[in-house]
Amino acid sequence: MTFKTFAVAGSAMALALTGAAPAFAQAPAAAAPAAAAAPAVTHGAPVPGLCIVSVENAIGASTVGKFVNTRLQQLVAQVNAELNAEKTSIDTDAKALDGQRTTLDQNTLEQRAAALQVRANALQRKAQQRDQEIQATEQKAVNRVGTEMEPLIRQAYQAKQCSILINRNSIILGNPASDITPAVVTALNAKITQFTFDRERLDQAAPAAAAAARK
């Protein structure tokens, strides 16, 4: 079973870097206009044997899903603190060099400017790698939750005596009485609430993969 990654607030890091003065500050999202209240719907009788489920909503509503969300936000904050520290150092040195333009000879000025650009380029690459690591971490964590949840979906399916199970996100409307998502969430909360995970390290994974390929 394939589980689509659910949205994690803050997992998309603002890592736009420009020259020797990278900017990591993420602009606050514009407030969404208030959605109009959906009109009440009168459902027909549930179709016997037909059930619906939303894997994404089950993950997002579960205790372990909320834990994963919080942990990912912590990892993003750690990454941004690391990158911002390097950015601040480059910004400070760039400002100092700019103040020395009238006192340094052209050759020395160009050499120091080039060294700053090398550092900025390295920071750009690190920021891109960290973003990939956060995405890999999120996917791995969600897959773990999905693995824990898959047998629970089967159990809920059998308990409700379903004969067909449809992804709730692929239909427009459905009778809530046919939805086994709440039962899956309850079972998942009873099974697991959290687990330990850290940021994936792609700089360590690449040499290990290369070494394995040489064997």
DOVEXVO-993891 format. One record per residue (C-alpha): x, y, z; residue in three letters; residue number from 1. Coordinates in pm, 1 decimal, decimal comma. Example, Ala and Ser with C-alpha at 12.3 -4.5 7.8 and 13.67 -1.06 7.14 Angstrom:
{pt {1230,0 -450,0 780,0} Ala 1},
{pt {1367,0 -106,0 714,0} Ser 2},
//
This chain:
{pt {0,0 0,0 0,0} Met 1},
{pt {130,7 343,9 -89,4} Thr 2},
{pt {92,4 621,0 163,3} Phe 3},
{pt {98,6 979,2 42,0} Lys 4},
{pt {310,6 1215,2 250,5} Thr 5},
{pt {93,6 1441,1 462,8} Phe 6},
{pt {169,2 1812,4 484,9} Ala 7},
{pt {397,1 1911,9 769,0} Val 8},
{pt {389,9 2273,8 882,7} Ala 9},
{pt {737,5 2418,8 858,9} Gly 10},
{pt {895,6 2129,3 671,6} Ser 11},
{pt {939,2 2342,8 362,7} Ala 12},
{pt {1239,2 2545,3 466,7} Met 13},
{pt {1299,7 2888,3 318,8} Ala 14},
{pt {1645,8 2836,3 176,4} Leu 15},
{pt {1677,3 3094,0 -97,7} Ala 16},
{pt {2043,1 3195,9 -110,1} Leu 17},
{pt {2181,4 3489,8 -301,9} Thr 18},
{pt {2549,8 3565,7 -332,3} Gly 19},
{pt {2743,6 3620,2 -12,5} Ala 20},
{pt {2436,9 3730,6 179,3} Ala 21},
{pt {2191,4 3437,2 189,6} Pro 22},
{pt {1844,3 3499,8 326,5} Ala 23},
{pt {1667,5 3222,4 514,5} Phe 24},
{pt {1376,8 3414,1 666,2} Ala 25},
{pt {1048,8 3258,0 564,9} Gln 26},
{pt {780,1 3508,5 480,7} Ala 27},
{pt {460,8 3453,4 676,8} Pro 28},
{pt {184,2 3303,6 471,4} Ala 29},
{pt {-97,6 3535,5 376,1} Ala 30},
{pt {-412,0 3476,8 572,9} Ala 31},
{pt {-652,9 3263,9 375,6} Ala 32},
{pt {-999,3 3411,8 320,4} Pro 33},
{pt {-1262,9 3260,9 545,5} Ala 34},
{pt {-1428,5 2969,1 370,8} Ala 35},
{pt {-1803,3 2977,4 337,0} Ala 36},
{pt {-1980,2 2723,2 554,0} Ala 37},
{pt {-2063,1 2412,2 353,6} Ala 38},
{pt {-2435,3 2353,9 314,1} Pro 39},
{pt {-2579,1 2060,6 507,7} Ala 40},
{pt {-2604,0 1738,5 308,8} Val 41},
{pt {-2860,6 1467,6 360,9} Thr 42},
{pt {-2701,1 1134,1 279,6} His 43},
{pt {-2879,9 833,2 146,8} Gly 44},
{pt {-2856,4 498,9 321,6} Ala 45},
{pt {-2505,9 352,3 338,2} Pro 46},
{pt {-2434,6 103,9 61,7} Val 47},
{pt {-2388,7 -237,4 225,3} Pro 48},
{pt {-2031,6 -359,3 201,8} Gly 49},
{pt {-1895,0 -32,1 61,5} Leu 50},
{pt {-1649,4 147,7 291,6} Cys 51},
{pt {-1429,9 453,3 259,3} Ile 52},
{pt {-1106,5 555,3 431,0} Val 53},
{pt {-863,0 846,2 421,9} Ser 54},
{pt {-509,1 732,7 498,3} Val 55},
{pt {-378,7 1090,6 499,8} Glu 56},
{pt {-646,0 1211,1 743,5} Asn 57},
{pt {-593,1 909,3 965,7} Ala 58},
{pt {-221,1 986,2 992,1} Ile 59},
{pt {-279,1 1355,8 1048,4} Gly 60},
{pt {-544,5 1301,0 1317,0} Ala 61},
{pt {-355,1 1031,3 1504,6} Ser 62},
{pt {-137,9 1094,6 1808,6} Thr 63},
{pt {167,5 950,6 1636,7} Val 64},
{pt {101,6 1161,4 1326,8} Gly 65},
{pt {91,3 1477,4 1537,5} Lys 66},
{pt {411,1 1365,7 1710,8} Phe 67},
{pt {584,2 1323,0 1373,1} Val 68},
{pt {466,1 1669,7 1273,4} Asn 69},
{pt {606,6 1826,6 1590,4} Thr 70},
{pt {935,3 1638,7 1564,8} Arg 71},
{pt {982,5 1746,1 1203,7} Leu 72},
{pt {928,2 2108,0 1303,9} Gln 73},
{pt {1202,4 2066,6 1565,6} Gln 74},
{pt {1440,6 1926,2 1304,9} Leu 75},
{pt {1363,5 2212,0 1066,7} Val 76},
{pt {1436,0 2462,9 1345,6} Ala 77},
{pt {1771,8 2293,6 1412,4} Gln 78},
{pt {1864,1 2306,6 1045,2} Val 79},
{pt {1766,2 2671,2 1011,3} Asn 80},
{pt {1970,1 2758,1 1321,8} Ala 81},
{pt {2273,9 2585,9 1168,4} Glu 82},
{pt {2233,9 2759,0 832,8} Leu 83},
{pt {2156,5 3098,6 984,6} Asn 84},
{pt {2475,4 3085,0 1191,9} Ala 85},
{pt {2681,4 3034,9 876,5} Glu 86},
{pt {2483,1 3300,3 693,2} Lys 87},
{pt {2545,9 3551,7 972,0} Thr 88},
{pt {2919,1 3482,1 958,2} Ser 89},
{pt {2927,1 3535,8 581,9} Ile 90},
{pt {2717,1 3852,0 610,7} Asp 91},
{pt {2949,3 3992,3 878,2} Thr 92},
{pt {3262,1 3920,9 675,6} Asp 93},
{pt {3104,5 4059,4 359,8} Ala 94},
{pt {3014,0 4382,8 537,3} Lys 95},
{pt {3365,0 4413,1 680,2} Ala 96},
{pt {3518,5 4358,0 336,8} Leu 97},
{pt {3291,0 4619,1 186,3} Asp 98},
{pt {3421,1 4869,6 442,5} Gly 99},
{pt {3778,7 4793,7 338,3} Gln 100},
{pt {3731,5 4869,3 -30,2} Arg 101},
{pt {3920,8 5198,3 -5,9} Thr 102},
{pt {4211,8 5055,9 196,5} Thr 103},
{pt {4281,5 4725,0 19,7} Leu 104},
{pt {4456,3 4685,1 -312,0} Asp 105},
{pt {4247,1 4545,9 -596,0} Gln 106},
{pt {4414,9 4203,4 -598,4} Asn 107},
{pt {4359,0 4146,2 -226,1} Thr 108},
{pt {4001,0 4270,8 -250,1} Leu 109},
{pt {3923,4 4032,5 -534,6} Glu 110},
{pt {4082,4 3737,7 -354,8} Gln 111},
{pt {3882,7 3796,4 -38,2} Arg 112},
{pt {3561,7 3852,8 -234,9} Ala 113},
{pt {3621,9 3526,3 -420,4} Ala 114},
{pt {3676,6 3343,1 -90,4} Ala 115},
{pt {3347,6 3482,6 39,2} Leu 116},
{pt {3171,3 3366,2 -274,8} Gln 117},
{pt {3312,7 3015,8 -226,4} Val 118},
{pt {3167,8 3009,8 126,0} Arg 119},
{pt {2832,1 3137,0 0,7} Ala 120},
{pt {2822,1 2871,8 -271,0} Asn 121},
{pt {2905,5 2602,3 -15,1} Ala 122},
{pt {2623,8 2727,7 205,5} Leu 123},
{pt {2387,6 2713,3 -90,6} Gln 124},
{pt {2476,7 2348,7 -147,8} Arg 125},
{pt {2441,2 2267,2 220,9} Lys 126},
{pt {2098,6 2433,4 232,1} Ala 127},
{pt {1982,0 2227,9 -64,5} Gln 128},
{pt {2112,3 1910,4 97,6} Gln 129},
{pt {1945,0 1988,6 428,2} Arg 130},
{pt {1615,8 2044,8 247,8} Asp 131},
{pt {1651,9 1704,3 81,1} Gln 132},
{pt {1734,3 1548,6 417,3} Glu 133},
{pt {1422,1 1692,7 577,9} Ile 134},
{pt {1211,2 1560,8 291,9} Gln 135},
{pt {1372,5 1215,4 322,1} Ala 136},
{pt {1317,8 1222,1 698,1} Thr 137},
{pt {952,1 1312,1 657,7} Glu 138},
{pt {894,3 1039,0 401,4} Gln 139},
{pt {1064,6 776,1 616,6} Lys 140},
{pt {865,9 876,3 925,7} Ala 141},
{pt {534,3 875,4 739,5} Val 142},
{pt {617,2 536,8 588,9} Asn 143},
{pt {677,7 405,2 940,4} Arg 144},
{pt {334,5 528,9 1048,7} Val 145},
{pt {183,7 377,2 735,3} Gly 146},
{pt {340,9 41,7 810,9} Thr 147},
{pt {192,5 49,1 1160,9} Glu 148},
{pt {-147,0 148,4 1025,6} Met 149},
{pt {-185,6 -93,4 734,8} Glu 150},
{pt {-297,0 -397,7 939,0} Pro 151},
{pt {-534,0 -173,8 1135,2} Leu 152},
{pt {-707,9 -74,3 812,3} Ile 153},
{pt {-753,9 -441,4 732,6} Arg 154},
{pt {-895,8 -502,4 1080,1} Gln 155},
{pt {-1140,3 -212,2 1052,2} Ala 156},
{pt {-1238,2 -332,6 705,1} Tyr 157},
{pt {-1320,0 -677,8 837,4} Gln 158},
{pt {-1490,9 -549,7 1153,0} Ala 159},
{pt {-1733,0 -345,0 942,7} Lys 160},
{pt {-1778,9 -637,2 702,3} Gln 161},
{pt {-1672,5 -430,5 402,6} Cys 162},
{pt {-1659,5 -583,6 56,7} Ser 163},
{pt {-1488,2 -286,1 -111,1} Ile 164},
{pt {-1276,1 -1,6 28,2} Leu 165},
{pt {-1249,5 332,3 -150,5} Ile 166},
{pt {-1004,8 616,2 -86,8} Asn 167},
{pt {-1214,5 896,4 62,8} Arg 168},
{pt {-1003,4 1158,8 -115,2} Asn 169},
{pt {-1109,8 1020,8 -452,4} Ser 170},
{pt {-1480,8 1081,4 -396,3} Ile 171},
{pt {-1673,7 1406,8 -365,0} Ile 172},
{pt {-1927,4 1308,7 -98,7} Leu 173},
{pt {-1987,2 996,7 102,8} Gly 174},
{pt {-2200,7 886,1 392,1} Asn 175},
{pt {-1992,4 915,9 712,9} Pro 176},
{pt {-2144,2 588,2 827,3} Ala 177},
{pt {-1933,6 417,1 560,6} Ser 178},
{pt {-1609,8 582,3 677,3} Asp 179},
{pt {-1373,5 356,3 873,4} Ile 180},
{pt {-1113,0 635,1 920,9} Thr 181},
{pt {-1218,2 713,5 1282,5} Pro 182},
{pt {-1188,5 344,9 1373,5} Ala 183},
{pt {-841,1 333,0 1218,7} Val 184},
{pt {-733,2 642,6 1414,9} Val 185},
{pt {-859,2 491,0 1741,9} Thr 186},
{pt {-672,0 167,1 1675,8} Ala 187},
{pt {-355,0 350,4 1574,2} Leu 188},
{pt {-362,2 562,7 1890,5} Asn 189},
{pt {-384,7 245,4 2096,3} Ala 190},
{pt {-94,6 87,0 1907,7} Lys 191},
{pt {168,1 363,1 1889,4} Ile 192},
{pt {192,5 727,1 1994,4} Thr 193},
{pt {554,8 812,2 1909,6} Gln 194},
{pt {889,4 673,0 1802,7} Phe 195},
{pt {1245,1 800,0 1790,6} Thr 196},
{pt {1383,1 942,0 1467,3} Phe 197},
{pt {1639,7 1200,8 1365,8} Asp 198},
{pt {1726,8 1385,9 1048,4} Arg 199},
{pt {1846,5 1167,5 764,4} Glu 200},
{pt {2210,9 1238,7 673,6} Arg 201},
{pt {2264,0 1225,1 298,7} Leu 202},
{pt {2635,4 1308,2 331,4} Asp 203},
{pt {2674,0 981,3 524,6} Gln 204},
{pt {2438,7 778,3 307,6} Ala 205},
{pt {2622,5 850,8 -18,3} Ala 206},
{pt {2963,6 698,5 83,9} Pro 207},
{pt {2787,3 398,8 236,3} Ala 208},
{pt {2592,9 337,8 -85,8} Ala 209},
{pt {2910,0 373,0 -293,3} Ala 210},
{pt {3094,0 125,7 -70,1} Ala 211},
{pt {2807,0 -123,4 -98,7} Ala 212},
{pt {2808,9 -89,8 -477,8} Ala 213},
{pt {3180,2 -174,3 -492,5} Arg 214},
{pt {3128,0 -505,5 -309,0} Lys 215},
//
